[in-house]
Each structure stands twice: as structure tokens, then as C-alpha cells.
Amino acid sequence: MFLADGQDFTAMNEVYAEFFGAAKPARTTVEAQFASPPMKVEIDCIAYKP
């Protein structure tokens, strides 16, 4: 996860928990500058389906 403002981590984590519950996937969260200033969050994921 990339956040425009690291101060948003707690709020983002609450929403993340709503979607994944107790089975949250591992993740890395960093603060980043985006090419488009209105962007606040970017999520990159890798999925595996056997």
C-alpha cells in the first residue's frame, strides 16, 4: 500500500480490517508522492489461485 500521507495509516487500517476481517493478507505500507496530487492511496497486490 502506498499512502500520500502516513498519518492516514490508522484510518486505512480500519477500512482494510472491514474488508479482510481476521484473515488479513500480509502487506507493506509506505508513504509516497503520486503523479496525480488528488490520489491518496494506491494498492498493489499479487494473487494466487491454485
VOGU-3710 file (C-alpha; in Angstrom, 3 decimals, decimal comma):
1> mfladgqdft> 0,000/0,000/0,000  1,162/3,468/-0,822  -0,269/6,400/1,144  0,090/10,057/0,203  0,118/10,872/3,940  1,484/8,437/6,514  -0,885/9,980/9,085  -3,724/8,181/7,230  -2,407/4,733/8,241  -4,815/4,217/11,154
11> amnevyaeff> -7,887/5,116/9,085  -6,694/2,966/6,165  -6,038/0,051/8,520  -9,602/0,244/9,886  -11,061/0,048/6,365  -8,625/-2,756/5,492  -9,883/-4,746/8,508  -13,515/-4,250/7,421  -12,781/-5,996/4,119  -10,460/-8,758/5,321
21> gaakparttv> -11,509/-9,385/8,935  -9,189/-11,700/10,851  -7,639/-13,158/7,657  -5,734/-10,023/6,611  -3,091/-10,647/3,940  0,452/-9,528/4,734  1,296/-6,107/3,367  3,842/-3,337/3,330  2,664/0,249/3,723  4,787/3,230/2,729
31> eaqfasppmk> 4,305/6,945/2,277  4,732/8,081/-1,341  4,202/11,048/-3,631  1,815/10,418/-6,505  1,930/11,864/-10,026  -1,698/12,916/-9,557  -1,961/15,048/-6,367  -5,631/14,154/-5,639  -4,642/10,484/-5,188  -4,452/9,400/-1,542
41> veidciaykp> -3,998/5,603/-1,768  -2,565/3,139/-4,260  -2,747/-0,600/-3,688  -0,550/-3,158/-5,413  -1,329/-6,846/-4,964  -0,277/-10,292/-6,064  -2,912/-13,004/-6,025  -2,532/-16,768/-6,258  -5,308/-19,151/-7,202  -4,328/-22,819/-7,259
//
